[in-house]
Amino acid sequence: MSMDKLELNRAPHRALRTSIVLTVITSLLLSGTPHKDVLTGFGIGAALSIFSLLSLILLVPMQLRPRTTQGARIIGILMLAAKLPVYGFGVWLAVGTLKGSPIALVMGIALVPAVITLQTLGALINPNVNSDRKVAR
């Protein structure tokens, strides 16, 4: 397996780890402020965004396996379609019930796409940053 393909396979997991770390750090920083509505909105938005990435990491490879049965593919597609009600419930919970900040909710939801974008730009600017790492087998 070439290094480019290996890096491509590890990129979603790296983005997931980075997003979780940024969520924890930001939430800890926000917990020291009197603006608990911002903490609530950001936390729920980031959790929704991380859930979305995690579901893609788990479900898409399952759908692309050559020996996946038709029933498993249908269940996988239904699970991907079920993400929309989860998003709707999360937004309702954050803004409607818990009175979280809508702007912070949007910032939390935008966390994972921002991490993916910045990691991609970093790889384009400096493509040799991961070339010195040994791949453990």
N, C-alpha and C positions, 0 to 999 in steps of 0.2 A: 504494500500500500504506500503510495507516495505521500510526501510530507504535506502537500497542499490538500489532499483528500483527508488526511488525518486531522489537520487543523480545521477543516470545514466541518468535520464530525464533532469536534470538541467545542466549536464556537457557541452553540446554543447553551451548553452546560456552563461555559465560562460566563456568558451573559446572565444566566440564571444566578450563579454564585455572586457575581458583582452586584446584581440588582438586590439580592437579599441583604448583602453587606451594607449597601447604600441605604436601604430601607431601615435597617436597624440603627445605623449611625444617625440618620436624619430624625428618626422617631425619638431616639435618646436626646438629641439636641432640642427637639420641639417639646419634649416632656418637661424641660426646665423653664418653659415660658408659661405665662398665664393664659395663653391662647389654646385651650384644649379643643376648641372646635377645629382649629387648623390641624392639630395632631390626629383627631378623629378622621377628618376628611382625607388627609394624606395617607394615613395608615390603611384605611379601607381601599382607597384608590390603588395604592401600591400592591396590596394583597390581591386585588382583582387582576392587576397587570401581571403579577407573578403567576397567578393561577392560569391565566391565559397562555403564557409562555410554557408553563409546565405541561399543560394539556396538549399543546402542540408537540412538545418534545416526546411525550409518551404515545400519543395517538397516531401521528403521521407516519413514523417508521412502522408501526403495526399495520397500517393500511397498505404500505408499499412492499411488504414481504411477498415473495412469489407464491407461497403456499397458504396465503390467507383465504379462508373460505368466504363465500358470498354472504353468509349470515354474520360473520365477524365484521365484514366490511360495512354492512348495513348498520350494525350496532355502533361501530366507530363513527360513522357519519352522523348518526343520531346523537351520539355523545358530543361531537363537535358542534352540532346545531343546538344542543342544550346549553351552550355557553351563553347565549343571548339572555335567557331568563336569569341566569346567575348574575350576569352584569346588571340587569334591571333590578334584581333584588338588592344587590350591593349598593347601587346608587340610591335606591329608596331608603335603605337602611342608613346610609351615611348622611344623606341630606334631609330626608323626611323624618325619620325616627330619632336618630342620635344628634341631630342639629349640627352636623359637621359643615365645614366650609366648602362650598362648591368649587371654588378656585383651587383649594388644596386637594380636593378629590381629583380634579383634572390633572394637577401636577403629579399626583401619585400614579394615575393611569398612564401618564406620559413617561414615567420613569424607565420602564423596560425598553420602549422604542428609542429613548435617548441613549441608554447604555449601548444598545446594539449599534446605533448610528456612530457613536463616538468610538467604539471598538473597531468598527469597519474603517472609519477615517484614520484611526491610528495605524491599522494594518496597511492601509494604502500609503500613508506618509512614510512609515518605516517598516518595510516588508521583512527585514532581517531580524526583527526583535525576538522572534521565537525560534530562529534557526539554530541557536546554540543549545537548545534544550534537548536532552536525551529522552527518547520515548521508552518508557518502562513496559516491558512485555512480561 
